[in-house]
Amino acid sequence: MKSLLLFLIIISSLAPYQSTHGALSPLIIQNSALKHHPTVLGALENLRAAEASVRGAHGAFDARIVSAYKRQTKHKFASEMSQDSLVRKNDYQTTLSRTQLEKPLRFANSKIYIGTEQISNPNGFLAPIYHTGNPTTQTGNYTVTGLKVSLLKNLLIDPDRAALKNAKFNAKIARADKSLTELDIKRLAQLAYWEWVTATKVKNVYEVLLQNGETRNEYLAARTKKGDVAQILVTENEQYVASRKGSLQAAKERLLHAEYALSLFYRNENGEPIVPNSEESFEDYPSHLALLLNDLDLNSNIDDMIQKRPDMKNLSFNVEKTEVDLNLAKQDLIPQLDLTGEYFERTIDHRPEMPYDYMMVLAQVTIPIELNLGLGNIAAARARQMVAKRLLTYGEQSYKAEVSATRKTLHLVLERVNQSEIEFSKTKELVFAENLKFKIGGGNLFLVNLREEAQAKAEASFHESRLAFMDSLLSYQALADTGE
């Protein structure tokens, strides 16, 4: 009990107890939660982050300026040559600088580029490719136009294109998660509202029950003083009063928890929780709950519903992501053949024996000898794909089972409401008759208290059954809603 009181004190200090104006309704609570609830706001930020990641993945194909400068020298070798040698000093000194604008393309792991290249060598010595990093070029100043393309490995997919595809899938998943979050918050907000209404009504039931016992206690005490009734009847009634006080305290405790639970969804414009006060007016349960079923589609094809559900779409997106990863892993078993073509055109005067322009072609081949990398990545990707497919299958099966069960549950819970209302009505008749007999001296105090407590229990059960119906109704609405 001490720990419970401490918990309530802490909760009271965290959420300010504020009065509100106007009657509360499920729609007010729902709209407030959709606008201010941290979970909804978090889902929105997660969507923004996923969309920003798509933009970042597009960045792999951004145009860029690339510049390189290289200088090679062989002074020691040149110094060893005689003065009469055909090879003079500095013949092996080469300076290469290249600046180009390149644009990666979204097919065949290719890119195009254009730029300028300057190679300085006094004797026109050809610079080896392993020094320049580019197809062999001759001394001079050139404009360079090039294309690089993958003809085997990375032809159909490469890491950059795979990252972009998965980023787009992640954005779709984040959008669906946002819809799912909103659907869940709508359901939880309205359910918290109806729990608060039910707790209020149950508290009122036990308040009336206690008031009846205390009033009867005063009546019996007065008659005892006159000698009309025995003291044992007063003692017996006091026992019932004590029991009813305990029931009322439990009902108040439940209401207190319901108020603070509701405040998590009911917020002011600053997003701070609002705790409804004891005088708050509210929208009551509809008098005819059966009419609510008229707005539900209980006969639509579940397979069609699955196709529109955001959670089922997310499971499908995860399967498609694993397919991208598998295709990328398969590239590790394919030999790499990259072809680069460059067209060079001089930009300044040159010696007559040197060409004005020319084409250079570079083919780079890589053949995997050991296959551990490829086979391991493929096996891991296939295992992840199988997991995703099984989760999709189970998700569809679970959804079908939940929709089917909830459809049948709705009618059963509604019948439970009807029976609870009948029981409540009959207990009221019994209490009225027993009180009338007691007042004319023919009744029994034990039966009066028993009938009253049976009535209170039946009335509380009636309110609880309506809460159960709203829970089933809201659950089905959330299942049937596509979030669009």
C-alpha positions, -999 to +999 in steps of 0.1 A: +000+000+000+028+024+008+045+017-026+012+024-043+007+057-026+043+067-034+037+058-071+005+080-072+024+109-056+052+106-082+027+105-111+008+135-096+040+155-097+048+145-133+015+154-149-002+186-138-038+183-128-056+207-150-093+215-156-107+214-191-137+231-207-164+215-227-174+179-229-147+154-237-153+130-265-133+102-282-128+123-312-112+151-292-088+127-275-080+110-308-072+143-326-051+156-297-031+124-296-025+124-334-013+160-332+009+159-300+017+123-290+055+117-289+051+084-306+034+100-336+059+128-337+087+103-335+073+083-364+071+115-385+108+123-377+117+087-386+100+092-420+119+124-426+152+107-417+144+078-441+135+103-469+167+122-462+186+089-465+172+084-500+186+118-509+219+108-494+219+075-515+213+096-546+245+114-537+265+084-549+256+096-584+264+133-578+287+150-603+321+158-588+354+174-597+384+151-593+420+163-595+453+144-594+489+154-596+518+130-600+556+134-605+581+107-612+619+111-612+649+088-619+679+111-612+701+083-600+697+062-632+701+093-654+733+104-637+749+070-645+746+075-682+774+090-702+772+124-718+773+107-753+744+085-745+712+089-765+694+090-732+699+124-716+694+134-680+658+140-670+645+117-697+627+098-670+612+128-652+575+129-658+548+152-644+512+144-648+482+165-637+446+159-645+414+177-635+381+163-646+344+167-640+328+132-637+292+121-634+284+085-622+255+069-641+228+046-629+235+017-652+264-007-657+284+008-628+294+035-654+305+071-654+313+097-679+338+125-675+355+154-692+386+173-682+421+184-690+454+166-687+489+179-688+519+156-692+554+171-691+583+151-704+611+169-724+616+139-747+581+127-752+585+096-732+553+076-727+542+075-691+534+040-679+498+034-669+508+020-635+523+054-627+495+076-641+465+056-631+450+064-665+454+050-700+489+057-714+492+092-727+518+113-745+535+145-735+514+176-740+482+194-729+449+176-737+412+177-732+400+143-721+365+128-727+360+094-711+335+066-703+340+038-679+316+009-678+313-026-662+306-054-686+303-084-662+304-079-625+284-049-613+266-047-647+231-053-634+236-040-599+264-025-578+268-013-542+256+022-550+225+012-568+217-014-542+221+012-515+197+035-533+171+007-538+172-002-501+170+034-491+138+038-511+124+006-495+133+020-461+115+052-468+084+032-478+087+012-446+090+044-426+059+058-442+040+026-435+053+026-399+040+062-395+005+050-407+006+020-383+016+043-354-013+066-361-037+037-364-025+023-331-025+057-313-061+063-325-072+030-311-053+034-278-065+070-273-101+061-278-097+030-256-081+052-229-111+075-231-137+047-227-117+032-198-118+066-181-156+068-187-161+033-174-139+039-144-159+070-136-192+052-139-180+023-117-168+047-091-202+064-091-219+030-087-199+022-055-204+057-042-242+053-044-239+018-029-219+032+001-243+061+005-272+037+008-254+016+034-245+047+055-280+061+052-294+027+063-269+027+092-283+060+105-318+046+102-310+014+121-291+033+148-321+055+154-344+025+156-320+008+180-322+037+204-359+033+204-356-004+210-373-013+177-344-034+163-315-053+179-280-040+180-268-070+160-285-055+129-265-023+132-233-043+135-242-064+105-249-033+084-217-016+096-199-047+082-215-041+048-205-004+050-169-012+056-169-036+027-184-010+004-158+016+015-131-009+004-148-014-030-151+024-035-115+029-027-105+003-053-128+021-078-112+054-071-078+040-075-088+026-109-102+060-119-070+077-109-050+055-131-074+060-159-072+098-156-034+097-159-035+072-187-059+094-206-036+124-201-009+107-222-032+112-252-050+143-242-025+172-245-025+210-247-010+229-276+025+226-261+021+188-260+019+187-222-005+161-207-039+173-194-054+153-166-092+155-165-107+166-132-135+151-113-161+176-127-152+169-163-182+163-185-179+137-212-196+120-241-213+088-228-216+054-245-241+053-274-275+041-262-276+016-291-242+000-296-255-023-323-258+007-346-220+010-346-217-023-364-236-008-393-206+013-402-182-017-403-175-038-434-175-073-419-177-092-452-148-079-473-123-104-486-094-107-461-069-114-489-078-080-504-074-063-470-039-078-467-028-062-499-037-027-485-024-031-450+007-011-442+022-038-419+018-064-446+034-041-471+063-036-448+069-074-446+068-075-484+093-046-486+116-065-463+115-095-487+123-072-516+152-057-497+167-092-492+163-098-529+184-067-536+211-080-511+211-114-527+216-101-562+244-079-549+260-109-532+259-129-564+282-103-581+311-116-560+312-148-581+313-130-614+346-120-630+351-082-633+356-067-667+357-029-667+362-010-699+374+025-700+376+046-732+392+080-734+395+105-763+424+129-761+427+162-781+456+186-779+450+221-767+484+237-776+509+236-803+528+204-805+556+188-825+546+176-860+555+140-853+530+138-823+493+131-831+467+159-827+441+135-811+438+098-804+417+072-785+428+051-757+411+020-744+418+003-711+403-031-701+407-042-665+399-079-656+396-095-622+388-132-619+380-146-585+400-178-578+387-186-543+350-183-538+346-180-500+336-143-502+309-149-528+295-182-515+295-169-479+277-136-488+252-155-510+244-180-483+239-153-457+217-133-480+195-163-488+191-171-451+180-135-444+156-138-474+141-170-460+136-153-426+118-124-443+096-147-463+086-167-432+078-135-413+056-124-442+038-158-443+033-157-405+022-121-406-005-129-432-017-159-412-018-139-380-037-111-397-063-135-411-068-152-378-071-119-359-096-104-384-117-135-384-118-139-347-126-102-341-155-103-366-171-131-346-161-116-312-180-084-320-214-101-321-206-122-290-195-092-270-226-073-281-247-101-269-228-100-236-238-063-233-274-071-239-274-098-212-256-076-188-283-049-193-310-075-187-293-086-155-289-050-143-326-044-150-337-074-130-314-066-100-330-031-098-364-047-096-353-070-068-337-041-049-369-021-052-391-049-040-368-059-011-365-023+001-403-019+000-407-051+022-380-039+046-397-005+051-430-021+060-413-045+084-415-076+064-381-076+048-347-089+058-316-067+062-294-094+049-314-097+017-316-059+013-278-056+014-274-087-008-297-073-034-281-039-034-246-054-038-259-076-066-273-046-083-240-027-080-221-056-093-245-060-123-244-023-131-205-024-130-206-055-152-229-037-176-204-008-179-175-033-183-192-052-210-197-019-230-160-012-225-152-047-239-174-041-269-156-008-276-123-025-273-133-051-299-148-025-321-117-003-320-095-033-326-114-043-357-114-007-370-077-006-366-073-039-384-095-029-413-080+006-417-054+009-444-040+041-430-046+059-463 
